[in-house]
Amino acid sequence: MADYPIISDVSSYIVKLLRQKMCPEPIPSPNNIEVSSPADQDVDYIVGLYLYDIREEENVAFPPTLPSGRVRLQKSPRPYALYYMLFINGGSQMGLKAPDVQKILGKAAQIVNDNNSVLPNQLQTWLETQEPPIALTQAKITLEEKVRVWQAINKPYQVSLFYKAAPVFLSSEVIIDTPRVVDATFGIHVANGEGVVKR
């Protein structure tokens, strides 16, 4: 299962995707799209991707342990959902007007809709197991909840895109060595004159 950098890998994937498909129109340079927070000061990017919440997915169940090699067990991975806000940097020096902002958000939404899943082994190429795809979907939150995300970082609300990336499986480092079978005994039990092998 995916190792701990998977959360950062998902963020990097989304930014890379936007950079590939939004530049040079409507965004002039890939450097204008960053993983960032609206609270960051003195930054001059245009589009920001902000990871504002990480929640465990309770509706995805795994057995307590999974096989790891012939005689070892590994604690099962935990499934998470990542919640992102894709926003326009109000402090950018580009002097964007309302139609420009709407055009940028529309293009970003189109890109995510057309590329709405990624396989974990595309993000971590050393993975040997085939894991379920990580789906990018609109976060099902109300306008009030969106406003509270902005209020949490002491910024006035502005129109943004909100996405959920899930399931993101985070592996465990806990390995359990199971005891090997090193001895076996056999005996013969006689019943009604017939020999029956008893183990």
Secondary structure, 3 states (H helix, E strand, C coil): CCCCCHHHHHHHHHHHHHHHHHCCCCCCCHHHEEECCCCCCCCCCCEEEEEEEEEECCCCCCCCEEECCCCEEEECCEEEEEEEEEEECCCCCCCCCHHHHHHHHHHHHHHHHHCCEECHHHHCCCCCCCCCCEEEEECCCCHHHHHHHHHHCCCCCCCCEEEEEEEEEECCCCEEECCCCCCCCCEEEEECCEEEEEC
